[in-house]
Each structure stands twice: as structure tokens, then as C-alpha cells.
């Protein structure tokens, strides 16, 4: 899948974070436990106060903790750290990432209200309402049609291949959100200050339903109403991510699986 090419450092890791204290490079993928892993690095810095500095997504907050963006470094410093530091990224089933982005930005927070209005205008026959019944929101199928019709990309659902350059960087660890409770120790063992406290990386709020069970349920529920044309578009869009990281999707049964076994010998979803 990956072609061997000499990496260009400009734009190589658009979401790369550099922790010089622990000699770690982390490329965060939105909607793939990014907030949790940023918080892990913030806590490991020994400087973070959640009451005073709650926004781990703020570059200034991260910089004050000694965590810098990779693309803010000079090419020479980038090359040096790529050669010496431990590099990891966390991935997630791209079809599930898309559901999570829709739920968070359209349903829960309404942060993308401007986009919701555009979608409802284009597809009024598919409108829905949020839990309070006061705000009109696009159904997920509506959202998928909009992405197909408008080719609208956003960092919250951009492909991992375009964000973290998985073929151009020799990663030391690629963790899956679906199995982070099993695999996160690979990184946490390098952060003694963190004391190996987990941040709900692989559980729902109720603490009972596993991430894998939730993924299976959500994909079955939300993708059953997605048109064949839109579904095929999404498979083409995320095809490289699914191939690179071992995810598969059956359009007929709406069942997703992971063909790459975990370090513990089980499949990831």
C-alpha cells in the first residue's frame, strides 16, 4: 500500500506534537482519543493544572507545558527528532470516526450549525431534531450525502493518511482506539509521571459497554440509511485508511471488522 519515497518535511505531520522531555512524537487524529492523549501528555509534563488550563487543544497551553507542534520546528530539528524520538499515533475505524464527528458537531454541541443549515437546505426531506426537540439537525445519512455532493473536508473527518503521513514516517507504535485499554501501556510506560492512569480511552461513560460493542451497534444503526451511492463514496474516501490499518466494512450486513490482529492475538473490532 505504501510506496517508498523520500519524505518531505514540509507538511509531513500536520497534527504532530513533540514532547522533548520524554522524547516522544505523537500525531493526533481528531475523533480518535485525541483529547485523552493530549491530556496524558499534559499530565506527564508535571505542569498542567486542569482548573487553570482546561483547554489541551490550545497550542499556547501545550507550548507552556513544553509540548510543541512538529511543523513549528525547523527542518533540521524535525529530522533530528524523527530519527531519535519514539513516534506513535492512534487510529480509529474511519467510518466510526465520521459518526463521532457528526454526533459531536451536529447533535451534541451544535458547533457546526452553519453547516447543518446548508445540509438541511439541500436535503430537507431528511431532517431530524436533537434530544430537546428545539434544534433541527441533519440525520447522519443526510450528512453523508452532503459530504458526497460537496466534497467537504474538515480536520475532524479528514483521512489519517493526509494528516499523519503513515507511509512517510517510520512509526514505533500505531495504537487502535478500539483496543487502547490493551495497547496504551506501550506509550504510558514511557511516561512515569503519569502513573499509568487511564482516561477512559476505550469505555463509554456508563463504563459497561465496550468500545467494540458500541462501534458495532452505531455502524449498524447509522449506516443502514446511507444510500448506496454515498456509502460507496465514503468507502473510496477512506479506502486507504481502511487498508493501511486493517479495517473492513460489509455494506450489506453493516458489520465492520479489523483484519490486523492486536499484540494480544485478538482482532480489534
Phi, psi and omega in degrees: 000319181268133175264140181283114178222148176291123185292140171264132187282334180291119180074015184294311179235087183296332180245027182280135175243139183244122176251098183291329182300317182255003180054058182231140169243125179237126175259113185271135178252116179305139182068026174226057180063025181299316180297319181295316182287328173297320179294322176302311180295322179296316179295322181292339179292336182079004183245351190277131175241109187298334180281329180267329182231072187282344190261089181287351177274352181280118181304325180292322177296314180298318181297323179294342179264003181085018180248118185246157174282137182303319184284359174270352180274158176289157178307322180294318179291324177298313181298317181299316182287325176297326180285326191255328191273159172283127187243128177217156172219161181239127183247171180207150175311118186299329178290326176286323175303319182295318177299317180297319179295316178299314183297316183288313187275333183256317189268305188284303185264334185067020183297333181255044180301326179298321179286323179301320179296319179296318181295315181296327179291323180282326184228065183295339183288350186243020185291159180217180178230153177284180188298334180275346181077008184259338184239125177287133179228153177284140172293160182299320179299323177297315179300316180297318178298320180297316179299320180292314184291327187250355182051042184277119178250148180213152184300337182283344176225015172297155180293150177295325181300326181273349184259318188239008175047058184297337181269350184253350180240137177274093185285139176279332179207133172239107182267154176250135178303324183296335183232026184296335178293337179266326190255347187296339180299336180302323179268316185299331178296342179268001183236075184300329181293337182286339178061025172057035176274127180278152181242050178055044183288342186221022180229152170280173184298330181285348175072007184245321183275125181288159179301318181298318179295320180294320178298312181302317181292313184294317180296322178294319183287312189277328184272350180293335180264357179284132182296158179301319181296313180292322179297318178294324177299315181295323178293324176291318182299314185259013183302317182294318178298316183293322179289314182300320188252010170080025178264144175229161183213128178260113185293336183278313183265350182061030179257131177252147178217169180237117186276350180263118181291153178278176179295345180261004174092355180258160176283158191272343180201000000 
